[in-house]
Amino acid sequence: VLPLSPIPKKWEKPLRGTVKINFDAAVSKTKTGFGVIARDSEGFVIGGGYGFKNEEMTGDWAKLYAFEESLKIARLLNITKVTFETDCAKHQ
């Protein structure tokens, strides 16, 4: 078995006039947590949020829930041009 070499990745600014919303989720046996952050084209944070659900979910459903929360933040901030991104690092 060959060892996996992590490929370092970093956050990249969105195109000018576009907001990038990053989101992710974490799952434990009985809880699901999520986080969302919105940044403008200069990289400044313009909003975000986080939360927990006392509910067991698979990783894919948790990620979908986090995406739904990021849509709510985009709506709340009246963002019309947005790029959504999750997982800057690749999971194995």
PETAWO-V614183 format. One record per pair of residues at least 6 apart in sequence whose C-alpha atoms are under 6 Angstrom apart, sorted by sequence separation. I is the first residue (numbers start at 0). J is the second residue. D is the distance in Angstrom with one decimal. If there is no record, write none. Layout:
i=I j=J d=D
i=I j=J d=D
//
This chain:
i=13 j=19 d=5.7
i=25 j=31 d=5.8
i=38 j=44 d=4.3
i=25 j=32 d=5.2
i=37 j=44 d=5.8
i=38 j=45 d=5.5
i=24 j=32 d=5.5
i=37 j=45 d=5.7
i=24 j=33 d=4.1
i=37 j=46 d=5.2
i=23 j=33 d=5.7
i=37 j=47 d=5.6
i=23 j=34 d=5.6
i=36 j=47 d=4.1
i=22 j=34 d=5.6
i=35 j=47 d=5.0
i=22 j=35 d=4.4
i=35 j=48 d=5.2
i=21 j=35 d=5.7
i=34 j=48 d=5.9
i=21 j=36 d=5.4
i=34 j=49 d=4.2
i=20 j=36 d=5.6
i=33 j=49 d=5.4
i=20 j=37 d=4.3
i=33 j=50 d=5.6
i=19 j=37 d=5.7
i=32 j=50 d=5.7
i=19 j=38 d=5.4
i=32 j=51 d=4.3
i=18 j=38 d=5.7
i=31 j=51 d=5.5
i=18 j=39 d=4.6
i=31 j=52 d=5.1
i=30 j=52 d=5.6
i=17 j=40 d=5.9
i=30 j=53 d=4.6
i=30 j=54 d=5.0
i=15 j=40 d=5.1
i=29 j=54 d=5.5
i=30 j=55 d=5.6
i=14 j=40 d=6.0
i=29 j=55 d=4.8
i=13 j=40 d=5.2
i=12 j=40 d=5.6
i=12 j=42 d=5.9
i=33 j=65 d=5.5
i=35 j=69 d=5.9
i=24 j=61 d=5.7
i=24 j=62 d=5.4
i=19 j=81 d=5.6
i=21 j=83 d=5.9
i=23 j=85 d=5.8
i=17 j=80 d=5.0
i=18 j=81 d=4.7
i=19 j=82 d=4.7
i=20 j=83 d=4.9
i=21 j=84 d=4.8
i=22 j=85 d=5.2
i=17 j=81 d=5.4
i=19 j=83 d=5.9
i=21 j=85 d=5.5
//
